[in-house]
Amino acid sequence: MQLISVEDPRDSRQAPLGSASSVTALSGLIGSIGTENFGAQGLQQLNHWLPAAWWAIYRLFDDAPPVLHALGSLGVVDRTRQSWQVYRESLYRFDESFQVARSSLQRSRLALLHRHSSEIPQRHRAEIYGRNGLTERLSIVTERAGSGLLAINLFRHESQPAFSDEEIEQVRSASPLVMSCVQRHIAMQRQAQPGAGILEGLPTREREVCKRMLKGWTHEGIAADLGISAGTVKTYRDRAFEKLGIHHRNELFALVLAEMSTAS
């Protein structure tokens, strides 16, 4: 495992971004901010500069389940959403991979964490890395009191070469801009779609039902809009509530309000 402080308070200088491809990729990432498919578009733009098969952007808390903000895959079978559901249902409880970053974040705003799949605990490695052919991860992380730890995770696939020292240094240099882009997107997402982060990890139908519940729709109204029965609406509602760890509509509103109260 490799932990790199991105901003050293003893040295305020920031290394240049370097190649024209990095400038093009980061410009494209900026252009993706606020789009509905930021996960797919953002990863595609970054791949002009830094090849990565997956990326996952989520927020971790000490006393609550993680919140997903974006997922994307490129050039491989897309199992990001299924893997997120597995992670959120149980694996996050035993994931200590970011603990070491917290000590660095006491001294600097950002940190970069590099881990090989062999360093991941066995069950986590088997369920996420082994099942999907992932070999290593670069994570840009930041933490703010009351808002949890925000992680931007870039994954390499077994069909790709390992991250080189030069690539890791390039990511370190670009980390402040990449993090700023992601934080801006999250802020815009919250304004346009309250609860989007909370619901992002749910399957499509469950997410559609919950979004309409947040707008105050009845089960019958949701059923008519989606072209399904009211009983099916309740089934999707129950499945979503189970994944979210809640039982009632008012708890769904509470989750959304809690998410909106945490600044990016």
C-alpha positions in Angstrom: 0.0 0.0 0.0 1.2 3.5 -0.8 -0.1 6.7 0.8 0.8 10.0 -0.8 0.0 13.4 0.7 -1.3 15.6 -2.1 -0.8 19.0 -0.5 2.2 19.4 1.8 1.7 22.5 4.0 5.4 23.0 3.9 5.4 23.3 0.2 2.5 25.1 -1.5 3.8 24.6 -5.0 1.7 22.3 -7.1 3.3 20.3 -9.9 2.0 21.1 -13.5 -0.5 18.7 -15.0 2.0 17.8 -17.8 0.8 16.4 -21.1 -1.7 17.8 -23.5 -3.8 14.6 -23.0 -4.2 15.4 -19.3 -5.4 18.9 -20.1 -7.8 17.5 -22.7 -9.1 14.9 -20.3 -9.6 17.2 -17.4 -11.3 19.8 -19.7 -13.7 17.0 -20.7 -14.3 16.1 -17.1 -15.2 19.7 -16.4 -17.6 19.6 -19.3 -19.3 16.5 -17.8 -20.2 18.2 -14.5 -23.9 18.3 -13.9 -24.8 15.7 -16.6 -27.1 12.8 -15.7 -24.5 10.3 -16.9 -21.5 11.9 -15.2 -20.2 8.5 -14.1 -19.9 7.2 -17.7 -18.9 10.5 -19.3 -16.4 11.4 -16.6 -14.6 8.1 -16.8 -14.5 8.2 -20.6 -12.9 11.7 -20.5 -10.3 10.6 -17.9 -9.4 7.6 -20.1 -8.0 10.0 -22.7 -5.2 10.6 -20.2 -5.3 7.8 -17.6 -6.7 4.4 -18.6 -9.0 3.0 -15.9 -11.6 0.2 -16.3 -13.9 1.4 -13.4 -14.4 4.3 -11.2 -16.6 4.7 -8.2 -17.2 7.9 -6.2 -18.8 7.5 -2.8 -18.8 9.0 0.7 -18.0 6.9 3.9 -19.2 7.6 7.4 -18.4 6.2 10.8 -22.0 5.6 11.8 -24.0 5.2 8.6 -23.9 3.3 5.4 -21.9 4.8 2.5 -23.5 7.1 -0.1 -22.8 6.6 -3.8 -22.4 9.6 -6.0 -21.2 8.1 -9.4 -20.2 4.9 -11.0 -18.7 4.1 -14.4 -16.9 1.4 -16.4 -15.2 1.4 -19.8 -14.0 -1.4 -22.0 -15.0 -4.2 -19.6 -18.3 -5.8 -18.5 -20.1 -3.3 -16.4 -20.8 -4.8 -13.0 -20.3 -1.6 -11.1 -23.8 -1.3 -9.8 -24.0 -5.0 -8.7 -20.7 -4.6 -6.9 -21.8 -1.4 -5.2 -24.8 -3.2 -3.8 -22.7 -6.0 -2.4 -20.3 -3.4 -0.9 -23.0 -1.3 0.6 -25.0 -4.3 2.0 -22.1 -5.6 4.1 -18.5 -5.2 2.9 -18.2 -1.5 3.9 -18.6 -2.5 7.6 -15.2 -4.3 7.4 -13.4 -2.0 5.0 -10.5 -0.4 6.8 -8.6 0.6 3.6 -9.2 4.3 4.1 -8.2 4.4 7.8 -4.6 5.1 7.0 -5.6 8.0 4.8 -7.3 9.8 7.7 -4.0 10.4 9.5 -2.6 12.1 6.4 -5.8 14.2 6.0 -5.1 15.7 9.4 -2.1 17.5 7.8 -3.4 18.1 4.2 -6.7 18.6 2.5 -6.2 15.6 0.1 -4.5 12.3 0.0 -3.8 9.7 -2.6 -4.0 6.0 -1.7 -2.7 3.2 -3.9 -3.6 -0.4 -3.1 -3.1 -3.7 -5.0 -5.9 -6.3 -4.8 -3.6 -8.6 -2.9 -3.7 -6.1 0.0 -7.5 -6.1 0.2 -9.1 -8.4 2.8 -10.1 -11.8 1.5 -13.9 -11.5 1.2 -13.8 -8.0 -0.2 -11.1 -9.1 -2.7 -13.1 -12.1 -3.8 -16.5 -10.3 -4.1 -15.3 -7.2 -5.8 -11.8 -7.6 -7.2 -11.6 -11.3 -8.1 -15.1 -11.5 -9.5 -14.5 -8.6 -11.8 -10.8 -9.0 -12.7 -9.8 -5.8 -10.9 -6.1 -5.7 -9.9 -5.5 -2.3 -8.2 -7.0 1.0 -7.1 -6.0 4.6 -6.9 -8.1 6.6 -4.5 -8.2 10.4 -4.1 -9.7 11.1 -0.7 -10.7 14.1 1.3 -12.5 14.4 4.7 -14.6 17.1 6.3 -16.1 17.1 9.8 -19.8 16.1 9.6 -19.6 15.2 5.9 -17.7 11.9 6.0 -14.8 10.8 3.8 -15.2 11.4 0.1 -13.3 8.9 -2.1 -12.7 8.9 -5.9 -11.6 5.4 -6.8 -9.9 4.5 -10.1 -9.6 0.8 -10.8 -7.3 -1.1 -13.2 -8.4 -4.3 -14.8 -6.3 -7.4 -15.3 -6.2 -6.6 -19.1 -4.4 -3.4 -18.3 -0.9 -2.7 -17.1 -0.2 -1.7 -13.5 -0.2 2.0 -12.6 3.3 3.3 -13.2 5.1 5.7 -10.9 4.7 8.4 -13.5 0.9 7.8 -13.7 0.6 7.9 -9.9 2.5 11.2 -9.9 0.3 12.6 -12.6 -2.8 11.7 -10.6 -1.3 13.3 -7.5 -0.7 16.5 -9.5 -4.3 16.5 -10.9 -6.0 15.4 -7.7 -7.1 18.9 -6.5 -8.8 19.6 -9.9 -10.4 16.2 -10.1 -11.7 16.5 -6.6 -13.1 20.0 -7.3 -14.9 18.7 -10.4 -16.5 15.9 -8.4 -17.5 18.1 -5.5 -19.0 20.6 -7.9 -21.0 17.8 -9.6 -22.3 16.5 -6.3 -23.4 20.0 -5.3 -25.3 20.4 -8.6 -26.8 17.0 -8.4 -28.2 17.7 -5.0 -29.7 21.0 -6.2 -31.3 19.4 -9.2 -32.3 16.0 -7.8 -32.7 15.9 -4.0 -31.9 12.4 -2.7 -30.0 11.5 -5.9 -26.9 10.3 -3.9 -28.9 8.2 -1.5 -30.8 6.5 -4.3 -28.0 6.1 -6.8 -27.1 2.6 -5.7 -30.6 1.3 -6.1 -31.8 -0.7 -9.2 -33.6 1.4 -11.8 -37.2 0.6 -10.8 -36.6 0.9 -7.1 -34.9 4.3 -7.7 -37.8 5.5 -9.9 -40.4 4.5 -7.2 -38.4 6.3 -4.5 -38.0 9.5 -6.5 -41.8 9.7 -7.0 -42.4 9.0 -3.4 -40.1 11.9 -2.5 -42.4 14.1 -4.7 -45.4 13.0 -2.7 -47.0 10.7 -5.2 -49.3 7.9 -4.1 -48.7 4.3 -4.9 -51.5 4.4 -7.4 -50.1 7.5 -9.1 -46.6 5.9 -9.3 -48.2 2.7 -10.7 -50.0 4.6 -13.5 -46.9 6.6 -14.4 -44.6 3.6 -14.6 -47.2 1.3 -16.2 -47.1 -1.3 -13.4 -49.5 -2.3 -10.6 -49.8 -0.7 -7.2 -48.8 -4.0 -5.7 -45.6 -4.1 -7.8 -44.9 -0.5 -6.7 -45.1 -1.6 -3.1 -42.7 -4.5 -3.8 -40.1 -2.2 -5.3 -40.6 0.2 -2.3 -40.1 -2.6 0.2 -36.9 -3.8 -1.6 -35.5 -0.2 -1.7 -36.4 0.4 1.9 -34.6 -2.8 2.9 -31.4 -1.8 1.1 -31.6 1.7 2.6 -32.2 0.3 6.1 -35.5 2.1 6.6 -39.2 1.1 7.0 -41.3 4.2 6.3 -41.7 7.0 3.8 -40.8 9.6 6.5 -37.5 7.9 7.0 -36.8 8.2 3.3 -37.3 12.0 3.6 -35.0 12.0 6.7 -32.3 10.3 4.7 -32.5 12.8 1.9 -32.5 15.8 4.3 -29.4 14.4 6.1 -27.7 14.0 2.7 -28.5 17.6 1.7 -27.3 19.0 5.0 -23.7 17.6 4.4 -21.7 20.0 2.3 -19.6 18.7 -0.5 
